[in-house]
Amino acid sequence: MKRIYIYTTLCFLLSYVGAEAQQAEQGLSERAMGTPTVARSDDKQMTKRTLAECIQLAVKANPSLLQNELDVKRAEVNLAQAKANRLPNMNANMNHVFSFGRFFDESTKQYVNSNSEFGSYGIDANIPLFRGLGLLYDIRMKADAKSASKLEFDSQINALRLDVITCFIQVLTAKDVLKQSEMQTEVTKEQVNRAEAMHKEGAISPGDYFDLKGQLANDMNTIQNNRQLLYAYRVKLANFLNIDEQQLGDLQPPEYVEDGRRLSSEQLFQLATEALPNIPALDWRIKAAEKNIKVAKSAYWPSLSLGAGMNSNFSNTKTDKFWDQVNNNLGKSISLGLSIPIFNRFQVLNQVKLAKLDLESAKFRKEMELNNLRAETSKAVFNLENANNMIVQLRSQNENYAESFRIAKVVFELGNSNSVIFLTAKNKFDNSQIQLVVKQYEWLLQKYINDYYAGSLNL
């Protein structure tokens, strides 16, 4: 769960721009900045992969998750074996010997000097009657371990969902970055074309002219960097889905509807302890550790077992036929075995001590997990509220910088300013758009994280 802390930081690594170039020129201040919705009206792809589809595919095909599922199957096998340990143990044996030269014939109890063959055959069974209730406690311990494994696997599924959500948003934002950087470059190209015509006529300062050309080169480099960033995040998302990047296709931006619910950190913590599967999984691990102590203590008790067997033999030195010898030499037995532990080099005592330490360790793991969960839910609530408050401030900032850029552009084109003032105003406006869209995506991610802790992440 520590990876949750990384998600917000990852979003800040992207450079986002949300307004179109024509809106920048017109200084539009009424851009939709409400509940973050990444949908674009100009995206008319026939088929797009939704966030829910990506999550479903990842849960179905992610190799790391499938490997973790093997732990659940191992727990099931261990439980089945613990139950099977109550059944009888039956084995058959056969020993057939070909002898050459002088040897002792077990069937005649005499030494012979001829080549011969001798066989012995048997079958025996053993069933445990009492082992200090160790078999019963072992079954219960394996059942608790199985329940814990299933819940731990569910927790791993949730962690994969958050990974896919984070990467999905990163792909969309990187795509927006690339689109906007291309539109910004077109705006810069128009200014450079205008400056070139004025430069030939000597109507523009050479410093302003080369400053604009430098800005154009910088914009072109930004496009290449954004393409690389988009590809990297697409590869990362495709890796979660266990498909090739080209198979990923285009993505459908999620439309999140605010439910209006505001939870305190304590409320979210309480919901998380009930909703997250890793918390009850720790409870099952504690129960399993308690049963393991009883399993270890069962070795203090005597063990009682019931055995039975049949055996026979054959020798070619006798004139009787094979089956006649087997029937004539057939022996049967039944036994009752009692084993009383007296001294075993303190092995049982130390096993009990280790089992108790395992129980204490399981309790500490739960306490540490609850402490981490309390800190994570508190941060999730704070980050969501902080992102919401900053969006309000950034909207006002974006409106002011939009108007400032509009004025700077008009003054610069009239020749009453220079490129430094123009580019400074443009960069402030672009950066304000970046910050606003970054915070919108951060809000969206934090809302998903809050829903995850509250148990309402239905994806």
ZAMARGU-4260 file (C-alpha; in steps of 0.2 Angstrom, whole numbers, plus 5000, padded with zeros to 4 digits):
<rodrens>
0) 5000/5000/5000 | 5015/5011/5001 | 5014/5013/4982 | 4999/5024/4985 | 5010/5038/4990
5) 5019/5038/4973 | 5004/5041/4963 | 5002/5059/4966 | 5020/5062/4963 | 5019/5053/4946
10) 5006/5065/4940 | 5016/5080/4944 | 5030/5073/4933 | 5019/5077/4918 | 5017/5094/4909
15) 4999/5097/4906 | 4991/5110/4895 | 4972/5111/4894 | 4967/5126/4883 | 4967/5127/4864
20) 4978/5140/4856 | 4963/5150/4849 | 4956/5151/4866 | 4973/5158/4872 | 4973/5171/4859
25) 4955/5176/4863 | 4959/5176/4882 | 4944/5165/4886 | 4941/5165/4904 | 4926/5154/4905
30) 4935/5137/4902 | 4926/5122/4910 | 4936/5119/4926 | 4923/5111/4937 | 4923/5093/4941
35) 4938/5085/4931 | 4931/5077/4915 | 4945/5073/4903 | 4933/5070/4888 | 4936/5079/4872
40) 4922/5083/4860 | 4934/5082/4845 | 4939/5064/4849 | 4928/5054/4837 | 4937/5037/4837
45) 4925/5023/4833 | 4933/5012/4847 | 4941/5017/4863 | 4947/5007/4877 | 4939/5012/4893
50) 4947/5012/4911 | 4935/4998/4916 | 4940/4987/4902 | 4959/4990/4905 | 4956/4985/4923
55) 4946/4970/4919 | 4960/4965/4906 | 4974/4968/4919 | 4965/4957/4932 | 4963/4943/4919
60) 4980/4943/4911 | 4993/4952/4922 | 5006/4939/4924 | 5012/4945/4941 | 4994/4944/4948
65) 4992/4927/4940 | 5008/4922/4949 | 5001/4928/4965 | 4985/4918/4963 | 4996/4902/4964
70) 4998/4906/4983 | 4979/4904/4985 | 4980/4887/4976 | 4995/4882/4987 | 4985/4886/5002
75) 4970/4875/4995 | 4982/4861/4992 | 4990/4863/5010 | 4972/4862/5017 | 4968/4847/5007
80) 4983/4838/5013 | 4980/4842/5031 | 4963/4834/5030 | 4970/4819/5021 | 4983/4816/5035
85) 4968/4808/5045 | 4967/4794/5032 | 4976/4778/5033 | 4993/4776/5026 | 4994/4760/5015
90) 5010/4753/5006 | 5014/4737/4996 | 5031/4730/4994 | 5039/4717/4984 | 5056/4710/4984
95) 5062/4697/4971 | 5080/4691/4971 | 5089/4680/4958 | 5104/4671/4967 | 5119/4663/4959
100) 5131/4652/4969 | 5130/4648/4987 | 5117/4657/4997 | 5105/4656/5012 | 5087/4652/5007
105) 5075/4661/5018 | 5061/4649/5014 | 5070/4633/5018 | 5082/4640/5031 | 5097/4631/5023
110) 5112/4635/5012 | 5111/4630/4994 | 5123/4629/4980 | 5112/4631/4965 | 5105/4646/4955
115) 5088/4651/4962 | 5076/4665/4964 | 5067/4670/4980 | 5053/4683/4982 | 5044/4691/4997
120) 5028/4701/4996 | 5019/4711/5008 | 5006/4725/5011 | 5004/4736/5027 | 4993/4750/5033
125) 4994/4762/5047 | 4981/4774/5054 | 4984/4788/5067 | 4972/4787/5081 | 4978/4801/5093
130) 4992/4814/5090 | 4987/4826/5104 | 4974/4834/5093 | 4988/4840/5082 | 4979/4834/5066
135) 4963/4844/5070 | 4973/4860/5075 | 4983/4858/5059 | 4967/4857/5048 | 4960/4873/5057
140) 4977/4882/5055 | 4977/4878/5036 | 4959/4883/5034 | 4963/4900/5042 | 4979/4902/5031
145) 4968/4898/5016 | 4956/4912/5020 | 4970/4924/5023 | 4978/4920/5006 | 4961/4923/4997
150) 4960/4940/5005 | 4978/4944/5002 | 4975/4940/4984 | 4960/4952/4984 | 4971/4965/4991
155) 4984/4962/4977 | 4969/4964/4964 | 4965/4981/4972 | 4983/4987/4971 | 4984/4982/4952
160) 4968/4992/4949 | 4976/5007/4957 | 4991/5005/4946 | 4981/5004/4930 | 4971/5019/4935
165) 4986/5029/4938 | 4995/5024/4922 | 4978/5026/4912 | 4977/5044/4918 | 4996/5047/4914
170) 4993/5041/4896 | 4978/5053/4894 | 4988/5068/4901 | 5003/5064/4891 | 4992/5064/4876
175) 4985/5081/4881 | 5002/5087/4883 | 5007/5082/4865 | 4991/5089/4857 | 4993/5106/4866
180) 5012/5107/4863 | 5008/5105/4844 | 4995/5119/4845 | 5007/5130/4855 | 5020/5127/4841
185) 5008/5132/4828 | 5005/5149/4838 | 5024/5151/4839 | 5026/5148/4820 | 5014/5161/4816
190) 5023/5174/4826 | 5040/5168/4818 | 5033/5170/4800 | 5026/5187/4805 | 5043/5191/4812
195) 5053/5185/4797 | 5043/5197/4786 | 5046/5211/4797 | 5064/5206/4799 | 5067/5208/4780
200) 5060/5225/4781 | 5070/5230/4796 | 5053/5233/4806 | 5058/5222/4821 | 5072/5221/4833
205) 5085/5207/4828 | 5084/5202/4846 | 5066/5200/4846 | 5067/5190/4830 | 5080/5178/4835
210) 5071/5176/4852 | 5055/5170/4844 | 5065/5158/4833 | 5073/5151/4848 | 5056/5149/4856
215) 5051/5139/4841 | 5065/5127/4842 | 5061/5125/4860 | 5043/5121/4856 | 5049/5108/4843
220) 5060/5100/4856 | 5045/5099/4868 | 5035/5090/4855 | 5048/5076/4854 | 5049/5075/4873
225) 5031/5074/4874 | 5030/5060/4861 | 5043/5050/4870 | 5033/5053/4887 | 5017/5047/4879
230) 5025/5032/4872 | 5033/5027/4888 | 5017/5028/4898 | 5008/5018/4884 | 5021/5004/4886
235) 5019/5004/4905 | 5000/5003/4904 | 5001/4989/4890 | 5013/4980/4902 | 5000/4980/4916
240) 4988/4973/4903 | 5000/4960/4896 | 4998/4966/4878 | 5008/4975/4865 | 5008/4994/4865
245) 5001/4994/4848 | 4986/4983/4854 | 4982/4996/4867 | 4973/5007/4855 | 4966/5024/4860
250) 4959/5027/4877 | 4942/5034/4882 | 4944/5048/4895 | 4934/5044/4911 | 4920/5054/4916
255) 4919/5055/4935 | 4904/5062/4944 | 4906/5070/4961 | 4895/5062/4973 | 4896/5076/4985
260) 4902/5066/5000 | 4915/5073/5011 | 4923/5061/5024 | 4934/5065/5038 | 4951/5056/5040
265) 4944/5046/5054 | 4928/5041/5045 | 4939/5036/5030 | 4950/5026/5041 | 4936/5016/5049
270) 4928/5013/5032 | 4945/5007/5026 | 4947/4995/5040 | 4931/4987/5035 | 4933/4988/5016
275) 4951/4983/5013 | 4954/4965/5012 | 4972/4965/5018 | 4965/4970/5036 | 4954/4955/5039
280) 4968/4945/5030 | 4979/4949/5045 | 4966/4944/5057 | 4966/4927/5049 | 4985/4926/5050
285) 4984/4929/5068 | 4971/4915/5070 | 4982/4904/5060 | 4997/4908/5071 | 4986/4904/5087
290) 4982/4887/5079 | 5000/4884/5075 | 5004/4885/5094 | 4992/4871/5097 | 4999/4861/5084
295) 5017/4863/5091 | 5010/4859/5109 | 5002/4843/5102 | 5019/4835/5101 | 5020/4835/5120
300) 5006/4821/5120 | 5009/4803/5117 | 5003/4797/5100 | 4993/4781/5096 | 4992/4772/5080
305) 4984/4756/5073 | 4993/4745/5060 | 4989/4730/5050 | 4999/4720/5037 | 5000/4704/5027
310) 5016/4696/5020 | 5021/4680/5010 | 5036/4673/5001 | 5041/4661/4987 | 5056/4651/4982
315) 5060/4641/4967 | 5069/4628/4977 | 5053/4621/4983 | 5042/4610/4972 | 5026/4619/4976
320) 5019/4631/4963 | 5020/4650/4965 | 5002/4653/4971 | 5002/4638/4982 | 5018/4644/4991
325) 5011/4662/4993 | 4995/4655/5001 | 5004/4643/5012 | 5017/4656/5018 | 5004/4670/5020
330) 5005/4679/5037 | 4994/4692/5044 | 4997/4705/5058 | 4988/4719/5068 | 4997/4731/5079
335) 4994/4745/5091 | 5008/4757/5093 | 5010/4770/5107 | 5024/4783/5107 | 5027/4793/5122
340) 5039/4808/5121 | 5051/4808/5135 | 5066/4819/5129 | 5069/4826/5112 | 5083/4838/5114
345) 5070/4852/5118 | 5064/4852/5100 | 5045/4853/5105 | 5049/4866/5118 | 5058/4877/5105
350) 5045/4874/5092 | 5032/4880/5104 | 5042/4896/5108 | 5045/4899/5089 | 5026/4897/5086
355) 5022/4910/5100 | 5035/4922/5092 | 5026/4920/5076 | 5010/4925/5084 | 5017/4941/5091
360) 5025/4945/5074 | 5008/4943/5066 | 5000/4955/5079 | 5013/4968/5076 | 5011/4967/5057
365) 4993/4971/5060 | 4997/4985/5071 | 5009/4992/5059 | 4997/4990/5045 | 4984/5000/5054
370) 4996/5014/5058 | 5001/5015/5040 | 4983/5014/5035 | 4978/5029/5047 | 4992/5039/5040
375) 4987/5035/5021 | 4969/5039/5024 | 4973/5055/5033 | 4984/5060/5018 | 4971/5055/5005
380) 4958/5066/5013 | 4970/5081/5015 | 4976/5079/4997 | 4959/5078/4990 | 4953/5094/4999
385) 4970/5103/4995 | 4968/5099/4977 | 4950/5105/4977 | 4955/5122/4985 | 4970/5124/4973
390) 4958/5122/4958 | 4948/5137/4964 | 4963/5148/4966 | 4971/5142/4949 | 4955/5146/4939
395) 4956/5164/4945 | 4975/5164/4941 | 4972/5157/4924 | 4959/5170/4920 | 4971/5184/4925
400) 4985/5177/4915 | 4974/5174/4900 | 4970/5193/4900 | 4988/5198/4903 | 4994/5187/4888
405) 4980/5194/4877 | 4986/5212/4881 | 5004/5208/4879 | 5001/5200/4862 | 4991/5215/4855
410) 5005/5227/4862 | 5019/5216/4854 | 5011/5215/4837 | 5008/5234/4837 | 5027/5236/4840
415) 5026/5244/4857 | 5034/5230/4867 | 5048/5217/4865 | 5049/5198/4864 | 5054/5197/4882
420) 5038/5204/4888 | 5028/5195/4876 | 5036/5178/4879 | 5035/5181/4898 | 5016/5184/4898
425) 5014/5169/4886 | 5024/5157/4898 | 5014/5163/4913 | 4998/5159/4904 | 5004/5142/4898
430) 5011/5138/4915 | 4995/5143/4924 | 4985/5131/4912 | 4998/5117/4916 | 4996/5119/4934
435) 4977/5119/4933 | 4976/5104/4923 | 4989/5095/4934 | 4978/5099/4949 | 4963/5093/4940
440) 4971/5076/4936 | 4978/5075/4954 | 4960/5078/4961 | 4953/5064/4950 | 4967/5052/4956
445) 4965/5057/4974 | 4946/5054/4972 | 4949/5037/4966 | 4961/5034/4980 | 4948/5040/4993
450) 4935/5029/4985 | 4947/5014/4986 | 4949/5017/5005 | 4930/5019/5007 | 4927/5003/4997
455) 4917/5012/4983 | 4929/5010/4969 | 4918/5001/4957 | 4929/4998/4942
</rodrens>
